[in-house]
Amino acid sequence: MHRKNDPPVTAPPTVEVTFHMEDPEPLTGKHDKLVKVMAAKGENLLDVALDHGINVEHACGGVCACSTCHVYIRSGEESLREADDDELDRVEEAPALQVNSRLSCQSVITGDGPVEVEVPAWNRNAVKEVPH
């Protein structure tokens, strides 16, 4: 279950986003720990990840009702929309909370980047299969 941006983002992909993955194989089916992609302003980091084959867990479908899409923003926080109270309430429920913790579904790109995102090794649903 996953919701796409409403309305769809039509801006060109001009913002570099780098995903760092401690344990990439369950998320991508590959061994690459670093994936650099281009994203558009207005996209959230969950959609960017999913659109590029990085299967970040998102049990609630990306509607800020859980904390499963919890990531760490290594750099570029200023290029993301500020966290609102709903996100802050949810992210407090996430494991291994850090000062740079965000929900990827709520981290909307608003600036020029670049943005660096760490996807922790524990962010995966062991029941889901990696896409073929």
Secondary structure, DSSP 8 states (H G I E B T S, - for coil): -----SS---S---EEEEEEESS-HHHHSS--SEEEEEE-TT-BHHHHHHHTT-----TT-SSSSSSTTEEEEEE-GGGB----HHHHHHHTTSTT--TTEEETTT-BB-SS--EEEEE-TT-S-TTS----
